[in-house]
Amino acid sequence: MSHLIRTDDFTKEEILALLDDAKSFGSKKFFTTLKDKLIITLFFENSTRTKSSFEIAIKRLGAQVVHLDVAKSSTKKGETLVDTAMNLDAMGPDAIIVRHQNAGVPKILSKHTKASIINAGDGAHAHPTQALLDLYTIREHFQGQALEGKRIAIVGDIKNSRVANSNIELLHRFGFDITLVAPPQFLPHTTLKTTHKLEEIVDKVDVIMSLRTQTERHSTQNYASLKDYASDFCITKKLVGDRDIIILHPGPVHRNIDIDDALLDDPRCKVLDQVSNGVNIRMAILKRLIAH
Ligand code: NCD
């Protein structure tokens, strides 16, 4: 049984095959690839995109989906998470998609289930399906060009971001030249290039990935205000000018703090393409893990 906990659970060859498969699904089509399969979603944290994207991917592949309403579940009555997962597993799902505020939860559950565990985000640790859809979006934009050597700046609260962690692992493996751009309190310990000046990198990148300030993971507020943060780190149309750069963001976007309104409306901003591509990538992942 295979699980997807981190991007490095897949080899580079497997990922390239996944990206090709995702493309082959096209858009708005329904298939019977996962007919007779059952998938449970278990989200202990809020989600707009990831949960609905998985649900749509499941339906497009012809499988059935059951959402556990965590607020009404027995974990609220003191049942351990592992027991909840084992009880769900006893009902015979093929996969359980898990989001949890604590790093490591999907990995622990995967040791106790027959079903494939798919990590839909665990604490600040990993968000593999997001990184895979980001890679897919970049590859689609640079159609046919080598990804090796493409330059990307990841901007924002990198230290607390599972999206950053998964992207750093994945994009590094695909030969991207990565620069982390953040104030010192948002930078992780790293061997990658770092700066806190956006103007220094804007002429040296092909892609900018903006990330939300993960306020829910800060024990104390460690910047003056989001407005002050934005004055240094907001990706604006003025900053980008007419440069040939694409802008990514996993959502939810803090408008005019992460990216300004004008740039959000610009065709170089790929935020909604990322959302569309997320369905295709999740279809390819579900097929790879449970279609047999
Ligand atoms: C992200 C998440 O939840 O990790 N969003 C997403 O899944 N698209 C990023 C975030 O919350 O900032």
Residues whose N, C-alpha, C, O or C-beta is under 5 A from the ligand:
A	BS01	NCD	R49 T50 G121 H127 R212 P250 G251 P252
